Amino acid sequence: MRRRGLALLLCFAAVAARAGEPVRVCYNYGCSAQAAVSYSEAQWLRVDVLLVEATTPVRERALLGVAVGWLLGWAGEQTPIGADHGGNLADDEVDGRMDCIDHATTVTRLLQRLEARGALRFHRVLAPARRARLLLFEHYAAQIETLDPESGGRYVVDSWFFDNGQPAAVMSLARWQAGESPDDGMDDEYD
């Protein structure tokens, strides 16, 4: 019993140490500015408690959207990204504005931290995804892949569409690549 208690204490100390490592957040378009964000262990644990509710890959994706919103909202309390509005037009010239490159890079880093903490049970984090339409319109988003080959597939976690702190859109890579957005009836993604 005593060894088990010591092992749990060491495990908690390792997790707490990871919580103290800052996450770099990009902003001001094209990752031209970056700031280190430190999350408290209480914040990480709140996200962990949320994600432990996931019993399926579908549920984990839905909860990841919420978790990313929380993490970006907390980052907005420490950095200028709190001023970021969805898209690129509502916050033009504002310090802290984020384009899709800023969002894709930052959300990928946040997802990687969740993965390292063991909070993702049904997905793994991939490099950001890119879509291009008409050779002029490029868009990037963080990308995850299910671990289960039966229900496998790739998905994007895209916070660019919404104001800072709002849940990120999570949709299939195929739908996102086809140019769909959260306004295009994504609710069936979680059925």
CYANA upper distance limits for C-alpha pairs under 8 A (distance plus 0.5 A):
  1 MET  CA      5 GLY  CA      6.83
  2 ARG  CA      6 LEU  CA      6.81
  3 ARG  CA      7 ALA  CA      6.58
  4 ARG  CA      8 LEU  CA      6.69
  5 GLY  CA      9 LEU  CA      6.67
  6 LEU  CA     10 LEU  CA      6.68
  7 ALA  CA     11 CYS  CA      6.59
  8 LEU  CA     12 PHE  CA      6.60
  9 LEU  CA     13 ALA  CA      6.63
 10 LEU  CA     14 ALA  CA      6.71
 11 CYS  CA     15 VAL  CA      6.81
 12 PHE  CA     16 ALA  CA      6.49
 13 ALA  CA     17 ALA  CA      6.55
 14 ALA  CA     18 ARG  CA      6.86
 15 VAL  CA     19 ALA  CA      6.75
 15 VAL  CA    117 ARG  CA      7.64
 16 ALA  CA     20 GLY  CA      7.09
 16 ALA  CA     41 GLU  CA      6.62
 17 ALA  CA     21 GLU  CA      7.48
 18 ARG  CA    117 ARG  CA      8.48
 19 ALA  CA     38 SER  CA      8.10
 19 ALA  CA     39 TYR  CA      6.83
 19 ALA  CA     40 SER  CA      6.85
 19 ALA  CA     41 GLU  CA      6.05
 19 ALA  CA     44 TRP  CA      7.44
 20 GLY  CA     38 SER  CA      6.67
 20 GLY  CA     39 TYR  CA      7.23
 20 GLY  CA     40 SER  CA      7.43
 20 GLY  CA     41 GLU  CA      8.11
 21 GLU  CA     38 SER  CA      7.08
 22 PRO  CA     36 ALA  CA      5.90
 22 PRO  CA     37 VAL  CA      5.53
 22 PRO  CA     38 SER  CA      4.99
 22 PRO  CA     39 TYR  CA      7.64
 23 VAL  CA     36 ALA  CA      6.00
 23 VAL  CA     37 VAL  CA      5.66
 23 VAL  CA     38 SER  CA      7.00
 23 VAL  CA    109 ARG  CA      7.48
 23 VAL  CA    110 LEU  CA      7.65
 24 ARG  CA     34 GLN  CA      6.71
 24 ARG  CA     35 ALA  CA      5.98
 24 ARG  CA     36 ALA  CA      5.00
 24 ARG  CA     37 VAL  CA      6.65
 24 ARG  CA    106 THR  CA      7.53
 24 ARG  CA    109 ARG  CA      8.05
 25 VAL  CA     34 GLN  CA      5.85
 25 VAL  CA     35 ALA  CA      5.83
 25 VAL  CA     36 ALA  CA      6.75
 25 VAL  CA     37 VAL  CA      7.34
 25 VAL  CA     75 ALA  CA      8.27
 25 VAL  CA    102 ASP  CA      8.17
 25 VAL  CA    105 THR  CA      8.41
 25 VAL  CA    106 THR  CA      5.73
 26 CYS  CA     30 GLY  CA      8.40
 26 CYS  CA     31 CYS  CA      5.19
 26 CYS  CA     32 SER  CA      7.67
 26 CYS  CA     33 ALA  CA      6.29
 26 CYS  CA     34 GLN  CA      4.99
 26 CYS  CA     35 ALA  CA      7.29
 26 CYS  CA     98 MET  CA      7.93
 26 CYS  CA    102 ASP  CA      5.38
 26 CYS  CA    103 HIS  CA      7.81
 26 CYS  CA    105 THR  CA      7.51
 26 CYS  CA    106 THR  CA      6.45
 27 TYR  CA     31 CYS  CA      5.84
 27 TYR  CA     32 SER  CA      7.02
 27 TYR  CA     33 ALA  CA      5.81
 27 TYR  CA     34 GLN  CA      6.65
 27 TYR  CA     81 ILE  CA      7.18
 27 TYR  CA     96 GLY  CA      5.93
 27 TYR  CA     97 ARG  CA      6.34
 27 TYR  CA     98 MET  CA      5.36
 27 TYR  CA     99 ASP  CA      7.94
 27 TYR  CA    102 ASP  CA      5.92
 28 ASN  CA     32 SER  CA      6.38
 28 ASN  CA     33 ALA  CA      6.40
 28 ASN  CA     94 VAL  CA      8.44
 28 ASN  CA     95 ASP  CA      6.83
 28 ASN  CA     96 GLY  CA      6.01
 28 ASN  CA     97 ARG  CA      5.54
 28 ASN  CA     98 MET  CA      6.09
 28 ASN  CA     99 ASP  CA      7.92
 28 ASN  CA    102 ASP  CA      8.23
 29 TYR  CA     33 ALA  CA      8.31
 29 TYR  CA     97 ARG  CA      7.32
 29 TYR  CA     98 MET  CA      5.94
 29 TYR  CA     99 ASP  CA      5.55
 29 TYR  CA    100 CYS  CA      8.44
 29 TYR  CA    101 ILE  CA      7.48
 29 TYR  CA    102 ASP  CA      6.64
 30 GLY  CA     99 ASP  CA      7.33
 30 GLY  CA    101 ILE  CA      6.01
 30 GLY  CA    102 ASP  CA      6.45
 31 CYS  CA    101 ILE  CA      7.20
 31 CYS  CA    102 ASP  CA      5.69
 31 CYS  CA    105 THR  CA      8.43
 35 ALA  CA     79 THR  CA      7.33
 37 VAL  CA     75 ALA  CA      6.48
 37 VAL  CA     78 GLN  CA      7.17
 37 VAL  CA     79 THR  CA      8.07
 38 SER  CA     75 ALA  CA      8.48
 39 TYR  CA     43 GLN  CA      6.68
 39 TYR  CA     44 TRP  CA      7.32
 39 TYR  CA     74 TRP  CA      8.20
 39 TYR  CA     75 ALA  CA      8.50
 40 SER  CA     44 TRP  CA      6.97
 41 GLU  CA     45 LEU  CA      6.47
 42 ALA  CA     46 ARG  CA      6.62
 43 GLN  CA     47 VAL  CA      6.97
 44 TRP  CA     48 ASP  CA      6.63
 45 LEU  CA     49 VAL  CA      6.52
 46 ARG  CA     50 LEU  CA      6.80
 47 VAL  CA     51 LEU  CA      6.69
 47 VAL  CA     67 ALA  CA      6.39
 48 ASP  CA     52 VAL  CA      6.55
 48 ASP  CA    119 ALA  CA      6.39
 49 VAL  CA     53 GLU  CA      7.47
 50 LEU  CA     54 ALA  CA      8.37
 50 LEU  CA     63 LEU  CA      7.48
 50 LEU  CA     67 ALA  CA      8.01
 51 LEU  CA     60 GLU  CA      7.01
 51 LEU  CA     63 LEU  CA      6.67
 51 LEU  CA     64 LEU  CA      7.69
 51 LEU  CA     67 ALA  CA      8.33
 51 LEU  CA    119 ALA  CA      7.01
 51 LEU  CA    120 LEU  CA      7.95
 52 VAL  CA    119 ALA  CA      7.73
 53 GLU  CA     60 GLU  CA      8.43
 54 ALA  CA     59 ARG  CA      5.64
 54 ALA  CA     60 GLU  CA      5.28
 54 ALA  CA     63 LEU  CA      7.79
 55 THR  CA     59 ARG  CA      7.05
 55 THR  CA     60 GLU  CA      7.72
 56 THR  CA     60 GLU  CA      6.73
 56 THR  CA    122 PHE  CA      7.64
 57 PRO  CA     61 ARG  CA      6.72
 57 PRO  CA    122 PHE  CA      5.72
 57 PRO  CA    123 HIS  CA      7.70
 57 PRO  CA    146 THR  CA      7.36
 58 VAL  CA     62 ALA  CA      7.02
 58 VAL  CA    189 GLU  CA      8.45
 58 VAL  CA    190 TYR  CA      6.52
 59 ARG  CA     63 LEU  CA      6.70
 59 ARG  CA    190 TYR  CA      7.69
 60 GLU  CA     64 LEU  CA      6.47
 60 GLU  CA    120 LEU  CA      8.27
 60 GLU  CA    122 PHE  CA      7.56
 61 ARG  CA     65 GLY  CA      7.09
 61 ARG  CA    170 VAL  CA      6.94
 62 ALA  CA     66 VAL  CA      7.53
 62 ALA  CA    170 VAL  CA      7.40
 62 ALA  CA    190 TYR  CA      7.27
 63 LEU  CA     67 ALA  CA      6.69
 64 LEU  CA     68 VAL  CA      6.50
 64 LEU  CA    157 VAL  CA      8.49
 64 LEU  CA    168 ALA  CA      8.33
 64 LEU  CA    170 VAL  CA      8.39
 65 GLY  CA     69 GLY  CA      6.85
 65 GLY  CA    157 VAL  CA      7.35
 65 GLY  CA    167 PRO  CA      5.36
 65 GLY  CA    168 ALA  CA      4.84
 65 GLY  CA    169 ALA  CA      6.46
 65 GLY  CA    170 VAL  CA      6.64
 66 VAL  CA     70 TRP  CA      6.86
 66 VAL  CA    166 GLN  CA      7.90
 66 VAL  CA    167 PRO  CA      4.91
 66 VAL  CA    168 ALA  CA      7.03
 67 ALA  CA     71 LEU  CA      6.72
 67 ALA  CA    167 PRO  CA      7.68
 68 VAL  CA     72 LEU  CA      6.58
 68 VAL  CA    107 VAL  CA      7.53
 68 VAL  CA    110 LEU  CA      7.93
 68 VAL  CA    111 LEU  CA      8.49
 68 VAL  CA    159 SER  CA      8.26
 68 VAL  CA    165 GLY  CA      8.42
 68 VAL  CA    167 PRO  CA      6.90
 68 VAL  CA    168 ALA  CA      6.73
 69 GLY  CA     73 GLY  CA      6.51
 69 GLY  CA    159 SER  CA      7.99
 69 GLY  CA    164 ASN  CA      7.68
 69 GLY  CA    165 GLY  CA      4.94
 69 GLY  CA    166 GLN  CA      5.21
 69 GLY  CA    167 PRO  CA      4.71
 69 GLY  CA    168 ALA  CA      6.34
 70 TRP  CA     74 TRP  CA      6.68
 70 TRP  CA    165 GLY  CA      6.10
 70 TRP  CA    166 GLN  CA      7.79
 70 TRP  CA    167 PRO  CA      7.87
 71 LEU  CA     75 ALA  CA      6.64
 71 LEU  CA    110 LEU  CA      8.20
 71 LEU  CA    165 GLY  CA      7.83
 72 LEU  CA     76 GLY  CA      6.61
 72 LEU  CA    164 ASN  CA      6.83
 72 LEU  CA    165 GLY  CA      5.82
 73 GLY  CA     77 GLU  CA      7.24
 73 GLY  CA     82 GLY  CA      7.25
 73 GLY  CA    164 ASN  CA      6.29
 73 GLY  CA    165 GLY  CA      4.27
 73 GLY  CA    166 GLN  CA      7.96
 74 TRP  CA     78 GLN  CA      7.59
 74 TRP  CA    165 GLY  CA      8.01
 75 ALA  CA     79 THR  CA      6.57
 75 ALA  CA     81 ILE  CA      7.66
 75 ALA  CA     82 GLY  CA      7.88
 76 GLY  CA     80 PRO  CA      6.58
 76 GLY  CA     81 ILE  CA      5.32
 76 GLY  CA     82 GLY  CA      4.22
 76 GLY  CA     83 ALA  CA      7.96
 76 GLY  CA    164 ASN  CA      7.64
 76 GLY  CA    165 GLY  CA      8.17
 77 GLU  CA     82 GLY  CA      6.81
 79 THR  CA     96 GLY  CA      7.89
 80 PRO  CA     84 ASP  CA      8.39
 80 PRO  CA     95 ASP  CA      6.63
 80 PRO  CA     96 GLY  CA      4.72
 80 PRO  CA     97 ARG  CA      8.28
 81 ILE  CA     95 ASP  CA      8.10
 81 ILE  CA     96 GLY  CA      4.59
 81 ILE  CA     97 ARG  CA      6.60
 81 ILE  CA     98 MET  CA      7.62
 81 ILE  CA    164 ASN  CA      7.51
 82 GLY  CA     96 GLY  CA      7.37
 82 GLY  CA    164 ASN  CA      6.29
 82 GLY  CA    165 GLY  CA      8.29
 83 ALA  CA     91 ASP  CA      8.06
 83 ALA  CA     94 VAL  CA      7.67
 83 ALA  CA     95 ASP  CA      7.82
 83 ALA  CA     96 GLY  CA      6.27
 83 ALA  CA     97 ARG  CA      7.01
 83 ALA  CA    164 ASN  CA      7.62
 84 ASP  CA     91 ASP  CA      6.79
 84 ASP  CA     94 VAL  CA      8.27
 84 ASP  CA     96 GLY  CA      6.38
 84 ASP  CA     97 ARG  CA      5.07
 84 ASP  CA     98 MET  CA      6.55
 84 ASP  CA    163 ASP  CA      6.45
 84 ASP  CA    164 ASN  CA      6.00
 85 HIS  CA     90 ALA  CA      6.38
 85 HIS  CA     91 ASP  CA      6.27
 85 HIS  CA     97 ARG  CA      7.64
 85 HIS  CA     98 MET  CA      8.44
 85 HIS  CA    162 PHE  CA      6.77
 85 HIS  CA    163 ASP  CA      4.53
 85 HIS  CA    164 ASN  CA      6.65
 86 GLY  CA     90 ALA  CA      7.47
 86 GLY  CA    159 SER  CA      8.50
 86 GLY  CA    160 TRP  CA      6.17
 86 GLY  CA    161 PHE  CA      5.06
 86 GLY  CA    162 PHE  CA      4.33
 86 GLY  CA    163 ASP  CA      4.98
 86 GLY  CA    164 ASN  CA      7.92
 87 GLY  CA     99 ASP  CA      7.60
 87 GLY  CA    160 TRP  CA      6.29
 87 GLY  CA    161 PHE  CA      5.69
 87 GLY  CA    162 PHE  CA      7.40
 88 ASN  CA     92 ASP  CA      6.95
 88 ASN  CA     97 ARG  CA      8.31
 88 ASN  CA     98 MET  CA      7.87
 88 ASN  CA     99 ASP  CA      6.57
 91 ASP  CA     97 ARG  CA      6.53
 92 ASP  CA     97 ARG  CA      7.56
 93 GLU  CA     97 ARG  CA      7.86
 98 MET  CA    102 ASP  CA      5.86
 98 MET  CA    103 HIS  CA      6.84
 98 MET  CA    160 TRP  CA      7.99
 99 ASP  CA    103 HIS  CA      6.86
 99 ASP  CA    160 TRP  CA      7.30
100 CYS  CA    104 ALA  CA      6.34
100 CYS  CA    139 HIS  CA      6.61
100 CYS  CA    140 TYR  CA      5.93
100 CYS  CA    141 ALA  CA      7.11
100 CYS  CA    160 TRP  CA      6.13
101 ILE  CA    105 THR  CA      6.50
101 ILE  CA    139 HIS  CA      8.17
101 ILE  CA    140 TYR  CA      6.37
101 ILE  CA    141 ALA  CA      7.94
102 ASP  CA    106 THR  CA      6.50
103 HIS  CA    107 VAL  CA      6.29
103 HIS  CA    141 ALA  CA      7.42
103 HIS  CA    142 ALA  CA      8.24
103 HIS  CA    158 ASP  CA      7.81
103 HIS  CA    159 SER  CA      6.79
103 HIS  CA    160 TRP  CA      6.38
104 ALA  CA    108 THR  CA      6.46
104 ALA  CA    128 PRO  CA      6.56
104 ALA  CA    140 TYR  CA      6.34
104 ALA  CA    141 ALA  CA      4.81
104 ALA  CA    142 ALA  CA      5.12
104 ALA  CA    158 ASP  CA      7.54
104 ALA  CA    159 SER  CA      8.45
105 THR  CA    109 ARG  CA      6.84
105 THR  CA    128 PRO  CA      7.65
105 THR  CA    141 ALA  CA      8.34
105 THR  CA    142 ALA  CA      7.46
106 THR  CA    110 LEU  CA      6.78
107 VAL  CA    111 LEU  CA      6.54
107 VAL  CA    142 ALA  CA      6.42
107 VAL  CA    157 VAL  CA      8.05
107 VAL  CA    158 ASP  CA      8.44
107 VAL  CA    159 SER  CA      8.22
108 THR  CA    112 GLN  CA      6.55
108 THR  CA    125 VAL  CA      7.76
108 THR  CA    126 LEU  CA      8.37
108 THR  CA    127 ALA  CA      7.82
108 THR  CA    128 PRO  CA      7.32
108 THR  CA    142 ALA  CA      5.57
108 THR  CA    143 GLN  CA      7.74
109 ARG  CA    113 ARG  CA      6.78
110 LEU  CA    114 LEU  CA      6.85
111 LEU  CA    115 GLU  CA      6.57
111 LEU  CA    125 VAL  CA      7.04
112 GLN  CA    116 ALA  CA      6.59
112 GLN  CA    125 VAL  CA      6.74
113 ARG  CA    117 ARG  CA      6.70
114 LEU  CA    118 GLY  CA      6.90
114 LEU  CA    119 ALA  CA      5.76
114 LEU  CA    120 LEU  CA      6.92
115 GLU  CA    119 ALA  CA      6.21
115 GLU  CA    120 LEU  CA      5.77
115 GLU  CA    124 ARG  CA      7.49
115 GLU  CA    125 VAL  CA      7.77
120 LEU  CA    124 ARG  CA      7.64
122 PHE  CA    146 THR  CA      6.20
122 PHE  CA    147 LEU  CA      6.00
122 PHE  CA    148 ASP  CA      7.63
123 HIS  CA    144 ILE  CA      6.70
123 HIS  CA    145 GLU  CA      5.79
123 HIS  CA    146 THR  CA      4.79
123 HIS  CA    147 LEU  CA      5.69
124 ARG  CA    144 ILE  CA      6.06
124 ARG  CA    145 GLU  CA      5.91
124 ARG  CA    146 THR  CA      6.97
124 ARG  CA    147 LEU  CA      7.14
125 VAL  CA    143 GLN  CA      6.74
125 VAL  CA    144 ILE  CA      5.03
125 VAL  CA    145 GLU  CA      7.03
126 LEU  CA    142 ALA  CA      8.07
126 LEU  CA    143 GLN  CA      5.84
126 LEU  CA    144 ILE  CA      5.87
126 LEU  CA    145 GLU  CA      7.48
127 ALA  CA    142 ALA  CA      7.42
127 ALA  CA    143 GLN  CA      6.75
128 PRO  CA    140 TYR  CA      7.00
128 PRO  CA    141 ALA  CA      5.94
128 PRO  CA    142 ALA  CA      4.90
128 PRO  CA    143 GLN  CA      5.69
129 ALA  CA    140 TYR  CA      6.03
129 ALA  CA    141 ALA  CA      5.88
129 ALA  CA    142 ALA  CA      6.68
129 ALA  CA    143 GLN  CA      6.35
129 ALA  CA    156 VAL  CA      7.76
130 ARG  CA    138 GLU  CA      7.40
130 ARG  CA    139 HIS  CA      6.21
130 ARG  CA    140 TYR  CA      5.03
130 ARG  CA    141 ALA  CA      7.25
130 ARG  CA    177 GLN  CA      8.41
131 ARG  CA    138 GLU  CA      6.12
131 ARG  CA    139 HIS  CA      5.85
131 ARG  CA    140 TYR  CA      7.00
131 ARG  CA    176 TRP  CA      8.42
131 ARG  CA    177 GLN  CA      6.02
131 ARG  CA    179 GLY  CA      8.46
132 ALA  CA    136 LEU  CA      7.62
132 ALA  CA    137 PHE  CA      6.02
132 ALA  CA    138 GLU  CA      4.86
132 ALA  CA    139 HIS  CA      7.00
132 ALA  CA    177 GLN  CA      8.49
133 ARG  CA    137 PHE  CA      5.75
133 ARG  CA    138 GLU  CA      7.06
133 ARG  CA    179 GLY  CA      8.43
141 ALA  CA    156 VAL  CA      6.44
141 ALA  CA    157 VAL  CA      6.69
141 ALA  CA    158 ASP  CA      5.65
141 ALA  CA    159 SER  CA      8.43
142 ALA  CA    156 VAL  CA      6.00
142 ALA  CA    157 VAL  CA      5.66
142 ALA  CA    158 ASP  CA      6.79
143 GLN  CA    154 ARG  CA      7.47
143 GLN  CA    155 TYR  CA      6.17
143 GLN  CA    156 VAL  CA      4.88
143 GLN  CA    157 VAL  CA      6.49
143 GLN  CA    173 LEU  CA      8.44
144 ILE  CA    154 ARG  CA      6.25
144 ILE  CA    155 TYR  CA      5.84
144 ILE  CA    156 VAL  CA      6.72
144 ILE  CA    157 VAL  CA      7.97
145 GLU  CA    152 GLY  CA      7.52
145 GLU  CA    153 GLY  CA      6.17
145 GLU  CA    154 ARG  CA      4.84
145 GLU  CA    155 TYR  CA      6.66
146 THR  CA    151 SER  CA      7.62
146 THR  CA    152 GLY  CA      5.48
146 THR  CA    153 GLY  CA      6.20
146 THR  CA    154 ARG  CA      7.08
147 LEU  CA    152 GLY  CA      7.04
148 ASP  CA    152 GLY  CA      5.84
149 PRO  CA    153 GLY  CA      8.26
153 GLY  CA    172 SER  CA      7.99
153 GLY  CA    173 LEU  CA      8.47
154 ARG  CA    172 SER  CA      6.57
154 ARG  CA    173 LEU  CA      5.94
154 ARG  CA    174 ALA  CA      8.47
155 TYR  CA    170 VAL  CA      7.14
155 TYR  CA    171 MET  CA      5.93
155 TYR  CA    172 SER  CA      4.71
155 TYR  CA    173 LEU  CA      5.05
155 TYR  CA    174 ALA  CA      8.46
156 VAL  CA    169 ALA  CA      8.28
156 VAL  CA    170 VAL  CA      6.04
156 VAL  CA    171 MET  CA      6.11
156 VAL  CA    172 SER  CA      6.76
156 VAL  CA    173 LEU  CA      6.16
156 VAL  CA    176 TRP  CA      7.85
157 VAL  CA    168 ALA  CA      6.68
157 VAL  CA    169 ALA  CA      6.22
157 VAL  CA    170 VAL  CA      5.07
157 VAL  CA    171 MET  CA      7.48
158 ASP  CA    168 ALA  CA      5.91
158 ASP  CA    169 ALA  CA      5.58
158 ASP  CA    170 VAL  CA      6.82
159 SER  CA    166 GLN  CA      8.28
159 SER  CA    167 PRO  CA      7.58
159 SER  CA    168 ALA  CA      4.69
159 SER  CA    169 ALA  CA      6.57
160 TRP  CA    168 ALA  CA      8.19
161 PHE  CA    168 ALA  CA      8.25
161 PHE  CA    169 ALA  CA      8.14
161 PHE  CA    182 PRO  CA      8.18
162 PHE  CA    166 GLN  CA      6.62
162 PHE  CA    167 PRO  CA      8.19
162 PHE  CA    168 ALA  CA      7.70
169 ALA  CA    182 PRO  CA      6.83
171 MET  CA    175 ARG  CA      7.37
171 MET  CA    176 TRP  CA      7.08
171 MET  CA    186 MET  CA      7.50
171 MET  CA    189 GLU  CA      7.00
172 SER  CA    176 TRP  CA      6.74
172 SER  CA    189 GLU  CA      8.23
173 LEU  CA    177 GLN  CA      6.34
174 ALA  CA    178 ALA  CA      6.71
175 ARG  CA    179 GLY  CA      7.23
175 ARG  CA    180 GLU  CA      6.18
176 TRP  CA    180 GLU  CA      5.52
176 TRP  CA    181 SER  CA      7.26
180 GLU  CA    184 ASP  CA      6.52
181 SER  CA    186 MET  CA      8.18
182 PRO  CA    186 MET  CA      6.14
186 MET  CA    190 TYR  CA      8.41
187 ASP  CA    191 ASP  CA      7.73
